Amino acid sequence: MLAELPRNAAEGLLARLDLAVPGRVEGFYVVGSASMGAFRPGRSDVDFVAIVDGDFRPAELRSLRALHVGRWTSALIHDTALRRRWPLVCNGIYLKAGDLARSPLEVSPLAGHATGRFRVATGEGFDINPVTWYTLAHYGVALRGPDRDRLEVHTDDSELRAWTLANLNSYWRRWISRGRPAGLSIRAVPPRRLAASGVLGAPRLHHTIATGEVATKQAAAHYALDVFEPRWHTLIEEAVAYWRGEPPREPYRRHPHRRHRDAVEFVAYVIDAANRLYAQQHSAYSGAKGWRGRRTAAPGSQPEG
């Protein structure tokens, strides 16, 4: 069951889609944090997968672009500028009927939107990945079309874990590199959200490699407190405090640079731990069918949640 705020946002988008591209959207599914019961106002996005009856015409793509970019601009003004919080926006992908039955690594979306960027017919859309397919198969909420248990959705354990590791070694290693600028000044403290995204995001992927399941950010935080060394616990609790909308924890209230520095080091630590874990698993189960997945490039991070 969806909470009121993400349901209203998703239903509002679906209504606008019916005006922009009438009769084209055959299925519409909420995925991500909203479908998993972990939506946080002012923190989370609403993620969706839309099923379309064939290719979009150029005029339809222009209408979709105007719709999504216009709503993003409006959300920036309303939420970010006026309320000083993360804008409430719907991010997602448009697929042809039958695409969900195929490996996401072989699918190119008709179009997709993420935080103000609208892309057309490209395999580079982040949400085309095994995590999205897994989340839809296990948690997706249908606003139009068959319920998730009546959908044919491709899921593969080895593919999920291999993609997750590749995501850590590509997107999150780049995140570390970007987070280590030389000589940050007092006036250039990175936002608290950035540190929290790393501290909660990387353990989610470690959790997926360890268990074969997808976790929310808060569930990943509990997992991280159980799995990782106590020296990281204050940092993890600070990230959870941000996600809950609570004030900064000490010592980060007085030393925000330390928060960012510790976050970068923690993400590097988690990546190294995940690589060791995957190597151990792959070695132990190399003869099993479930571990014959290929590693693939991963252009983005796991969805918010």
C-alpha positions as CSV (number, residue, x, y, z in Angstrom):
1,M,0.0,0.0,0.0
2,L,1.3,3.4,-0.9
3,A,1.4,6.3,1.5
4,E,-0.8,9.3,0.6
5,L,1.9,11.7,-0.7
6,P,3.6,9.3,-3.1
7,R,0.3,7.9,-4.3
8,N,-1.0,11.4,-5.0
9,A,2.2,12.3,-6.9
10,A,2.1,9.1,-9.0
11,E,-1.7,9.4,-9.7
12,G,-1.2,13.0,-10.7
13,L,1.6,12.0,-13.1
14,L,-0.6,9.3,-14.6
15,A,-3.4,11.7,-15.1
16,R,-1.1,14.2,-16.9
17,L,0.3,11.3,-19.1
18,D,-3.2,10.5,-20.2
19,L,-3.6,14.1,-21.4
20,A,-0.1,14.3,-23.0
21,V,-0.1,10.9,-24.7
22,P,-3.7,9.7,-24.5
23,G,-4.3,6.0,-24.7
24,R,-0.6,5.0,-24.8
25,V,0.2,4.0,-21.2
26,E,-1.2,0.5,-20.6
27,G,0.6,-0.2,-17.3
28,F,1.9,2.0,-14.6
29,Y,3.8,0.7,-11.5
30,V,5.3,2.5,-8.5
31,V,8.7,1.0,-7.5
32,G,11.6,2.2,-5.3
33,S,11.2,3.5,-1.7
34,A,7.5,4.3,-2.1
35,S,6.6,0.7,-3.0
36,M,8.7,-0.6,-0.1
37,G,7.1,1.5,2.5
38,A,10.1,3.7,3.1
39,F,9.1,7.0,1.4
40,R,10.4,10.0,3.3
41,P,8.9,13.4,2.5
42,G,11.6,15.9,1.6
43,R,14.0,13.1,1.0
44,S,12.6,10.5,-1.4
45,D,11.6,10.5,-5.0
46,V,8.7,8.6,-6.5
47,D,10.0,6.0,-8.9
48,F,7.8,4.4,-11.6
49,V,7.8,2.0,-14.6
50,A,5.4,2.7,-17.4
51,I,4.4,0.2,-20.0
52,V,3.5,1.6,-23.4
53,D,1.8,0.1,-26.5
54,G,4.6,0.6,-29.0
55,D,7.1,3.4,-29.9
56,F,6.4,7.0,-29.2
57,R,6.0,9.4,-32.0
58,P,8.3,12.5,-32.1
59,A,5.4,14.8,-31.0
60,E,4.6,12.5,-28.1
61,L,8.2,12.5,-27.0
62,R,8.2,16.3,-27.1
63,S,5.0,16.3,-24.9
64,L,6.6,14.0,-22.4
65,R,9.8,16.0,-22.2
66,A,7.8,19.2,-21.6
67,L,5.7,17.5,-19.0
68,H,8.6,16.0,-17.0
69,V,11.0,18.9,-17.2
70,G,8.2,21.4,-16.4
71,R,7.1,19.4,-13.3
72,W,10.8,19.3,-12.2
73,T,11.2,23.0,-12.6
74,S,8.0,23.6,-10.7
75,A,9.1,21.3,-7.9
76,L,12.4,23.0,-7.6
77,I,10.7,26.4,-7.1
78,H,8.1,25.1,-4.8
79,D,10.0,22.6,-2.6
80,T,13.7,23.6,-2.9
81,A,13.4,27.4,-3.0
82,L,10.4,27.9,-0.8
83,R,10.6,25.0,1.6
84,R,14.3,24.3,1.5
85,R,13.8,20.5,1.0
86,W,14.4,18.0,-1.8
87,P,11.8,18.4,-4.5
88,L,9.0,15.8,-4.8
89,V,9.4,14.5,-8.3
90,C,8.5,11.4,-10.2
91,N,11.4,9.6,-11.9
92,G,11.0,6.6,-14.1
93,I,11.2,4.7,-17.4
94,Y,8.9,4.0,-20.4
95,L,9.1,0.4,-21.7
96,K,7.4,-1.6,-24.4
97,A,5.1,-4.5,-23.5
98,G,7.3,-7.6,-23.0
99,D,10.5,-5.7,-22.0
100,L,10.1,-6.8,-18.4
101,A,10.3,-10.5,-19.4
102,R,13.8,-9.8,-20.8
103,S,17.0,-9.2,-18.9
104,P,17.2,-5.4,-18.2
105,L,20.8,-5.6,-19.5
106,E,19.3,-6.3,-22.9
107,V,16.6,-3.6,-22.8
108,S,16.7,0.0,-24.1
109,P,13.8,2.1,-22.8
110,L,11.6,4.2,-25.0
111,A,12.4,7.2,-22.7
112,G,13.1,8.0,-19.1
113,H,13.2,10.9,-16.7
114,A,15.5,11.5,-13.7
115,T,15.7,14.7,-11.7
116,G,15.1,17.1,-14.6
117,R,16.9,15.0,-17.3
118,F,14.6,13.5,-20.0
119,R,16.3,10.9,-22.2
120,V,15.0,9.2,-25.3
121,A,15.8,5.6,-26.5
122,T,19.0,5.2,-24.7
123,G,20.5,2.3,-22.8
124,E,22.1,4.7,-20.4
125,G,19.0,5.3,-18.3
126,F,20.0,4.3,-14.8
127,D,16.7,2.6,-13.9
128,I,17.3,0.0,-16.6
129,N,18.9,-2.5,-14.3
130,P,18.3,-5.7,-12.2
131,V,17.5,-3.7,-9.1
132,T,14.5,-2.0,-10.7
133,W,13.3,-5.4,-12.1
134,Y,13.7,-7.0,-8.7
135,T,11.9,-4.2,-6.9
136,L,9.0,-4.4,-9.4
137,A,8.7,-8.1,-9.1
138,H,8.7,-8.1,-5.3
139,Y,7.2,-4.7,-4.3
140,G,5.8,-3.0,-7.3
141,V,2.4,-1.3,-6.8
142,A,0.1,-1.3,-9.9
143,L,-1.8,1.9,-10.5
144,R,-2.8,0.6,-14.0
145,G,-2.4,-2.9,-15.4
146,P,-2.0,-6.3,-13.8
147,D,-0.8,-6.7,-10.3
148,R,2.9,-7.5,-10.0
149,D,2.3,-11.2,-9.2
150,R,0.6,-11.5,-12.7
151,L,3.5,-9.9,-14.5
152,E,6.3,-11.8,-16.2
153,V,9.4,-10.1,-14.8
154,H,12.9,-11.4,-15.4
155,T,14.9,-11.8,-12.2
156,D,18.3,-13.5,-11.9
157,D,20.3,-13.7,-8.7
158,S,23.8,-13.8,-10.3
159,E,22.9,-11.0,-12.7
160,L,21.6,-8.9,-9.7
161,R,24.8,-9.4,-7.6
162,A,27.2,-8.9,-10.5
163,W,25.5,-5.7,-11.6
164,T,25.5,-4.4,-8.0
165,L,29.2,-5.0,-7.7
166,A,29.8,-3.3,-11.0
167,N,27.8,-0.4,-9.7
168,L,30.0,-0.1,-6.6
169,N,33.1,-0.2,-8.7
170,S,32.0,2.4,-11.2
171,Y,29.5,4.9,-9.9
172,W,30.5,4.8,-6.3
173,R,34.2,4.8,-7.0
174,R,33.6,7.9,-9.1
175,W,31.6,9.3,-6.1
176,I,34.7,8.8,-3.9
177,S,36.9,10.6,-6.4
178,R,34.6,13.5,-6.7
179,G,34.4,13.7,-2.9
180,R,38.1,14.1,-2.4
181,P,38.7,17.7,-3.6
182,A,42.0,19.3,-2.5
183,G,41.7,21.8,0.3
184,L,37.9,22.3,0.9
185,S,37.4,25.8,2.3
186,I,35.2,26.5,5.3
187,R,32.6,28.0,2.9
188,A,32.6,24.9,0.6
189,V,31.2,22.3,2.9
190,P,29.3,19.7,0.8
191,P,25.6,19.3,1.7
192,R,24.6,16.9,4.4
193,R,22.5,15.0,1.9
194,L,25.6,14.1,-0.1
195,A,27.3,12.4,2.8
196,A,24.1,10.6,3.8
197,S,23.6,9.3,0.2
198,G,27.0,7.6,0.3
199,V,26.7,6.3,3.9
200,L,23.3,4.8,3.3
201,G,23.7,4.0,-0.4
202,A,26.9,1.9,-0.4
203,P,25.8,-0.5,2.3
204,R,22.5,-1.1,0.4
205,L,24.6,-2.6,-2.4
206,H,26.8,-4.6,0.0
207,H,23.6,-6.0,1.5
208,T,22.4,-7.0,-2.0
209,I,25.6,-8.9,-2.7
210,A,25.5,-10.6,0.7
211,T,21.8,-11.6,0.6
212,G,20.5,-11.3,-3.0
213,E,17.8,-8.9,-1.8
214,V,17.2,-5.2,-2.2
215,A,17.0,-3.1,1.0
216,T,15.7,0.4,1.8
217,K,18.1,3.0,3.1
218,Q,17.0,2.6,6.7
219,A,17.1,-1.2,6.5
220,A,20.6,-0.9,5.0
221,A,21.6,1.3,7.9
222,H,20.6,-1.4,10.4
223,Y,22.5,-3.9,8.3
224,A,25.6,-1.7,8.3
225,L,25.4,-1.3,12.1
226,D,25.4,-5.1,12.4
227,V,28.1,-5.8,9.8
228,F,30.6,-3.0,9.9
229,E,33.1,-2.0,12.5
230,P,31.9,0.1,15.5
231,R,34.2,3.0,14.4
232,W,31.7,3.7,11.7
233,H,28.5,3.6,13.8
234,T,28.4,7.3,14.7
235,L,28.6,8.2,11.0
236,I,25.9,5.8,10.1
237,E,23.6,7.1,12.9
238,E,24.3,10.7,11.6
239,A,23.1,9.6,8.1
240,V,20.0,8.0,9.5
241,A,19.3,11.2,11.5
242,Y,19.5,13.2,8.2
243,W,17.1,10.7,6.5
244,R,14.6,11.1,9.3
245,G,14.8,14.9,9.2
246,E,16.6,15.2,12.5
247,P,19.4,17.6,13.5
248,P,23.0,16.7,13.0
249,R,24.6,14.4,15.5
250,E,27.9,15.2,17.3
251,P,30.7,15.6,16.4
252,Y,29.3,16.5,12.9
253,R,27.2,19.4,14.1
254,R,30.4,21.4,14.8
255,H,32.6,19.7,12.2
256,P,30.7,19.3,8.9
257,H,34.0,18.8,7.0
258,R,34.6,15.7,9.1
259,R,31.2,14.3,8.1
260,H,32.1,14.5,4.4
261,R,35.6,13.2,4.9
262,D,34.4,10.2,7.0
263,A,31.6,9.5,4.4
264,V,34.2,9.2,1.6
265,E,36.4,6.9,3.6
266,F,33.4,4.8,4.7
267,V,32.2,4.3,1.1
268,A,35.7,3.3,0.1
269,Y,35.8,0.8,3.0
270,V,32.4,-0.7,1.9
271,I,33.4,-1.0,-1.7
272,D,36.6,-3.0,-0.7
273,A,34.5,-5.2,1.7
274,A,32.0,-5.9,-1.1
275,N,34.6,-6.9,-3.5
276,R,36.1,-9.3,-1.0
277,L,32.7,-10.7,-0.2
278,Y,31.8,-11.2,-3.9
279,A,35.1,-12.9,-4.6
280,Q,34.6,-15.3,-1.7
281,Q,31.1,-16.1,-2.9
282,H,32.1,-16.5,-6.5
283,S,34.9,-18.8,-5.5
284,A,32.7,-20.9,-3.3
285,Y,29.9,-21.2,-5.8
286,S,31.8,-21.0,-9.1
287,G,30.5,-24.4,-10.1
288,A,26.8,-23.5,-9.4
289,K,24.5,-22.3,-12.2
290,G,23.4,-19.3,-10.1
291,W,26.8,-17.7,-10.2
292,R,27.4,-17.6,-13.9
293,G,26.4,-14.0,-14.3
294,R,28.5,-11.6,-16.3
295,R,29.7,-8.3,-14.9
296,T,28.4,-5.2,-16.6
297,A,29.0,-1.5,-16.6
298,A,26.7,0.4,-14.3
299,P,26.1,4.1,-15.1
300,G,24.3,5.1,-11.9
301,S,23.5,4.3,-8.3
302,Q,20.7,2.2,-6.8
303,P,17.4,4.1,-6.7
304,E,16.4,6.2,-3.8
305,G,14.7,4.4,-1.0
